[in-house]
Amino acid sequence: MARVFHFLTESEPFSESRGGAISRWTANVVRSDEDAIVLAPAADDTWRYASSRVRVVAGLAAYKRVSERGGHRISWYFRRRILERILGRALADLREGDTVWVHNRPEFAVALQPLARSRGARLFLHLHNSHLVQWSERVTRALNAECYVFVSRFLEQEALHRFPCLGRTEVLHNGADNRIFYPLPPGRPGNAVPVVLFASRLVPDKGLHIFLEAMESLQRNGVEIQGVVVGGASFGDSAPTEYVRDMQQKAPGNVRFEPYCSGAALGEKFREADIFCLPSCWNDPFPLATLEGMASGLPVVATRSGGIPEALAGGGGILVARESVSELAEALGFLAGNAPVRQRLGEEAYASYQRSFTWETVRRNYQAILNTEAPHPEVLIPRPGETLEPVLSGSGRRRA
């Protein structure tokens, strides 16, 4: 039976509590596929996978340490050789018909190409953010995967603008777990004062500072609303960074901070809220938290950037300009004072989630991509010296 080897990044443990979005995607999408094997720098049993389906690649942790301690000084030639050795050992049993599915690391895919070709295996590269367009042309010119999978059309268009001859591309949106994230049960009393939840990594890119400024503005204007911030600077860690400590000190009286949590405890935080807010300050490719808010039946207030508009294309939220405190405060204040609108948008969000963003839907789309045969791409990427700016939005798709 052909197997699919899912390579996580050097920074991504396969863990429900300590892993990030890629760990969560992999755990949910390939759970029922007994022929799928996960390779990660570390793992625990929180996803409840059979040990035979998880391989800890210790060399990835060492690669991460080298990269963090000045990996920029290591030439691509030596970096590639290091990766070929680490990744090749982990796939010593790779055979004809297998698929190597690399998550978010173009350099891993380049290093694995010779092995995959020599064994008759396929190579897929799954981009969860803009790593492909951020790597040097030298690396990307060496890359020749059978398929490039993107978590949003935004990422796909960004890549095709930079690399018009990329080859076969597919968009595979993320999902949310309906066993954890679901609407408030009927009959359960709601909040007297509307609660808006900010649940994400507590880093500047996610716009926590914008959220706090908007909440302070609402407090000054006498709007009844309570903000709740849940998360940590990194997955599985509530230890505050300098940024988090600064935000905690500056938080207005209508916002409280709560520790990092995951799984069922996080799902309950969503059900305790009336609004979900994610004011990302960057081109957030397709954040899971937005989908989790939709799955919980909450109206979503988020920024008009990256792949976020794709998640809300079926309704269920309000999009605001990136880094606009005034627009964010206006949207939150409007929802706080309009329970019928909150209910309507929450219902729209939940219906959209059920149509498009359950993990069952993602699994079906994943299998369709995996089972589609396509000719191997022959040409790669830009002309020497070409410099193009990424496209910020677009709906067309291009096939080789």
C-alpha positions in Angstrom: 0.0 0.0 0.0 1.3 3.4 -0.9 2.1 5.7 2.0 2.1 9.4 2.6 4.9 10.9 4.7 4.0 14.2 6.2 7.0 16.2 7.2 6.4 18.9 9.8 8.8 21.8 10.2 11.8 21.8 12.5 9.8 24.1 14.9 6.6 22.1 15.0 6.2 19.3 17.5 3.4 16.8 16.8 1.4 17.7 19.9 -2.1 19.0 20.6 -0.9 21.2 23.5 2.5 22.3 22.2 2.1 22.2 18.4 0.9 24.9 16.1 -1.4 25.1 13.1 0.5 22.6 11.0 0.4 20.0 13.8 -3.3 20.6 14.1 -3.9 20.4 10.4 -2.0 17.1 10.0 -3.6 15.5 13.1 -7.1 16.2 11.9 -6.7 15.6 8.2 -4.8 12.3 8.2 -6.2 10.8 11.4 -8.3 8.1 9.5 -5.6 7.3 7.0 -3.7 4.3 8.3 -1.1 4.7 5.6 -0.1 8.3 6.6 3.0 8.7 8.7 3.9 11.9 10.5 7.6 13.0 10.9 8.3 15.8 13.4 11.2 17.0 15.6 9.3 15.9 18.7 6.0 14.3 19.5 3.8 13.2 22.4 0.6 11.1 22.6 -1.9 14.0 22.9 -3.2 13.4 19.3 -3.7 9.7 20.2 -1.9 8.4 17.1 -0.4 4.9 17.1 3.3 5.1 17.7 3.9 3.3 14.3 2.4 6.3 12.6 4.7 8.9 14.1 8.5 9.3 13.6 10.5 11.6 15.7 13.3 13.0 13.6 15.8 14.1 16.2 18.1 15.8 13.6 15.4 18.4 13.0 15.8 19.7 16.5 19.5 20.0 15.9 18.9 21.7 12.6 16.6 24.2 14.3 19.3 25.0 16.9 21.9 25.6 14.2 19.6 27.8 12.2 18.8 29.9 15.3 22.4 30.3 16.2 23.5 31.9 13.0 22.2 29.6 10.2 22.3 32.6 7.9 26.1 32.2 7.8 25.8 28.6 6.6 25.9 28.4 2.8 23.0 26.9 1.0 25.3 24.1 -0.3 26.0 22.9 3.3 22.5 23.5 4.5 21.2 21.4 1.7 23.6 18.6 2.5 22.7 18.6 6.2 19.0 18.4 5.3 19.6 15.6 2.8 21.3 13.6 5.5 18.7 14.3 8.2 15.6 13.8 6.1 17.0 11.0 4.0 17.7 8.9 7.1 14.1 9.4 8.2 12.8 8.1 4.9 15.2 5.1 4.4 12.2 2.9 3.7 10.7 5.2 1.0 9.5 3.2 -2.0 7.8 3.6 -5.4 4.3 4.9 -5.2 4.8 6.7 -1.9 4.2 10.4 -1.5 6.3 12.9 0.5 4.2 15.7 1.7 6.4 18.6 3.0 4.7 21.3 5.1 5.9 24.8 4.7 9.6 24.2 4.0 10.7 24.7 0.4 14.3 23.8 1.5 13.1 20.4 2.8 11.4 19.7 -0.5 14.6 20.6 -2.4 16.7 18.3 -0.2 14.2 15.4 -0.6 13.9 15.7 -4.4 16.8 13.4 -5.3 15.6 10.7 -2.9 12.0 10.9 -4.1 13.0 10.8 -7.7 15.3 7.8 -7.2 12.7 5.8 -5.4 9.8 6.7 -7.7 7.9 8.7 -5.0 5.9 11.8 -5.5 6.8 15.2 -3.8 4.1 17.7 -2.7 4.9 21.0 -1.0 2.1 22.5 1.2 2.5 26.2 1.9 0.9 27.5 5.1 2.4 31.0 4.6 4.7 32.9 2.2 7.9 30.9 2.6 8.0 30.0 -1.1 8.2 33.6 -2.3 10.5 34.6 0.6 13.2 32.1 -0.2 16.1 33.0 -2.5 15.8 32.4 -6.2 18.7 29.9 -6.0 16.6 27.6 -3.8 13.4 28.0 -5.6 15.0 27.3 -9.0 16.1 23.9 -7.7 12.5 23.1 -6.6 10.4 20.9 -8.8 7.5 19.3 -7.0 4.6 17.5 -8.5 2.1 19.8 -6.7 2.2 23.0 -4.7 -0.7 23.2 -2.2 -1.7 26.5 -0.6 -3.9 27.2 2.4 -5.6 30.1 0.6 -6.1 31.6 -2.8 -4.2 34.6 -1.6 -1.1 32.5 -1.1 -1.5 30.8 -4.4 -1.9 34.1 -6.3 1.1 35.5 -4.5 3.2 32.6 -5.6 2.0 32.5 -9.2 2.7 36.2 -9.5 6.3 35.6 -8.4 6.6 32.3 -10.2 4.3 32.2 -13.3 5.5 28.7 -14.4 5.2 27.1 -11.1 3.3 24.0 -12.3 0.3 22.3 -10.7 -1.2 24.3 -7.8 -4.1 23.6 -5.6 -5.9 25.5 -2.8 -6.7 23.5 0.3 -8.4 25.7 3.0 -8.0 24.9 6.7 -10.7 23.6 9.0 -11.9 23.5 12.6 -12.8 20.6 14.8 -16.6 20.4 15.5 -16.0 18.2 18.5 -14.3 21.1 20.2 -15.7 24.2 18.6 -19.5 24.3 18.4 -22.2 26.9 19.3 -23.6 27.6 22.7 -26.2 24.9 23.5 -29.8 26.2 23.4 -31.1 27.4 26.8 -27.8 28.2 28.2 -27.9 31.8 29.5 -25.8 34.4 27.7 -23.7 37.3 28.9 -25.3 40.4 30.4 -22.4 42.4 28.9 -21.3 41.2 25.5 -17.9 39.4 25.6 -15.4 39.7 22.7 -12.7 37.1 22.6 -9.2 37.5 21.3 -7.7 34.0 21.1 -4.4 33.7 19.2 -0.7 33.9 19.6 0.2 37.0 21.6 2.6 38.5 19.1 2.5 41.9 17.3 1.5 40.3 14.0 -1.8 39.2 15.4 -2.7 42.8 16.4 -3.2 42.5 20.2 -2.1 46.1 20.6 -4.7 47.2 18.1 -7.4 45.2 19.9 -6.5 46.8 23.3 -6.5 50.3 21.8 -10.0 49.7 20.3 -11.3 48.4 23.6 -9.9 51.4 25.4 -11.7 53.7 22.9 -15.0 51.8 23.6 -14.5 52.2 27.3 -13.9 55.9 26.9 -17.2 56.2 25.0 -19.2 54.2 27.6 -19.8 51.1 25.4 -20.7 48.1 27.5 -18.3 45.4 26.3 -15.9 43.0 28.0 -12.7 41.8 26.3 -11.0 38.5 27.0 -7.5 37.7 25.8 -6.5 34.0 25.7 -3.1 32.7 24.4 0.6 32.8 24.7 3.5 34.1 22.8 4.1 30.6 21.6 2.0 27.4 21.5 1.7 25.7 24.9 3.4 28.5 26.8 1.9 31.2 28.9 5.2 32.8 29.9 5.0 36.5 29.0 7.4 38.1 26.6 8.3 41.7 26.8 5.5 42.5 24.3 3.0 40.6 26.4 4.0 42.3 29.6 3.7 45.6 28.0 0.2 44.8 26.7 -0.9 43.6 30.1 0.3 46.8 31.7 -1.5 48.9 29.0 -4.7 46.9 29.0 -7.8 49.0 29.8 -10.2 48.0 32.6 -12.6 46.3 30.2 -10.1 43.6 29.1 -8.7 40.7 31.1 -6.0 38.3 30.2 -6.3 34.5 30.8 -3.7 31.8 30.5 -2.9 29.8 27.3 -5.2 26.8 26.8 -6.0 24.4 24.0 -8.5 21.6 23.1 -11.8 21.4 25.0 -10.8 24.2 27.4 -10.3 26.6 24.4 -13.6 25.5 22.9 -15.3 26.5 26.1 -13.7 29.9 26.0 -15.3 30.5 22.5 -18.7 29.4 23.8 -18.4 31.9 26.7 -18.0 34.7 24.2 -20.4 36.7 22.0 -17.9 38.0 19.4 -14.6 36.7 18.1 -11.9 39.3 17.1 -8.7 38.8 15.1 -7.2 42.1 14.0 -4.1 40.7 12.3 -1.5 43.3 11.2 0.0 41.2 8.4 -1.2 39.1 5.5 -2.5 36.3 7.7 -2.7 33.4 5.2 -5.8 31.5 6.6 -5.8 31.5 10.4 -7.4 28.6 12.2 -8.8 30.8 14.9 -11.2 32.6 12.5 -12.7 29.2 11.5 -12.9 28.2 15.2 -14.9 31.3 15.9 -17.2 30.5 12.9 -17.6 26.9 14.1 -18.6 28.3 17.5 -21.4 30.3 16.0 -19.7 33.7 16.7 -19.8 36.8 14.5 -16.2 37.5 13.5 -14.5 40.8 13.3 -11.2 40.6 11.5 -8.9 42.5 9.1 -9.3 42.6 5.4 -5.9 41.1 4.6 -4.3 37.8 3.5 -6.7 34.9 3.2 -9.1 36.1 5.9 -11.6 37.5 3.4 -11.8 34.0 1.8 -12.9 32.5 5.2 -15.7 35.1 5.5 -16.7 35.1 1.8 -19.9 33.2 2.8 -20.8 35.8 5.4 -20.6 35.8 9.2 -18.4 38.7 10.0 -17.2 42.3 9.5 -13.9 43.0 7.8 -11.9 46.2 8.8 -8.8 47.8 7.6 -5.5 46.5 8.9 -4.2 48.5 11.9 -7.2 50.8 12.0 -8.2 51.2 15.7 -11.2 53.4 14.7 -12.7 50.9 12.3 -12.1 48.0 14.7 -13.7 49.9 17.6 -16.7 50.9 15.4 -17.3 47.3 14.4 -17.0 45.9 17.9 -19.2 48.7 19.3 -21.8 48.1 16.6 -22.0 44.4 17.4 -22.0 45.0 21.2 -25.1 47.1 20.9 -27.0 44.9 18.4 -27.8 41.4 19.7 -30.0 40.6 16.6 -27.1 41.4 14.2 -24.8 39.3 16.4 -27.2 36.4 16.1 -27.7 36.8 12.4 -23.9 37.0 11.6 -23.2 34.1 14.0 -25.7 31.9 12.2 -24.1 32.9 8.8 -20.7 32.1 10.2 -21.8 28.7 11.4 -23.6 27.8 8.2 -20.5 28.8 6.2 -18.3 26.7 8.4 -20.5 23.7 8.0 -20.5 24.1 4.2 -16.8 24.6 3.7 -14.5 24.3 6.7 -15.2 21.2 8.6 -12.2 18.8 8.8 -14.3 16.2 7.0 -14.5 18.6 4.0 -10.8 19.3 4.2 -10.1 15.6 4.2 -12.2 15.0 1.1 -10.4 17.8 -0.7 -7.0 16.6 0.5 -7.8 13.1 -0.9 -8.9 14.5 -4.2 -5.7 16.4 -4.5 -3.6 13.4 -3.5 -5.4 11.1 -6.0 -5.2 13.4 -9.0 -2.5 12.5 -11.4 -0.8 15.3 -13.2 2.2 15.6 -15.5 5.5 16.4 -13.8 6.3 20.2 -14.1 9.2 20.9 -16.4 9.9 24.6 -15.9 10.5 26.6 -12.8 10.2 30.1 -11.8 11.5 33.5 -12.5 14.0 34.9 -15.0 17.3 35.9 -13.5 17.2 39.3 -11.8 13.4 39.4 -11.9 11.8 41.1 -8.9 8.1 41.3 -8.5 5.9 42.4 -5.7 3.4 39.9 -4.4 -0.3 40.3 -5.3 -2.5 41.0 -2.3 -5.7 39.5 -3.7 -7.1 37.7 -6.7 -9.5 35.0 -7.7 -8.0 33.5 -10.8 -6.0 30.2 -10.9 -3.4 29.2 -13.3 -2.4 25.7 -14.3 0.8 24.7 -16.1 
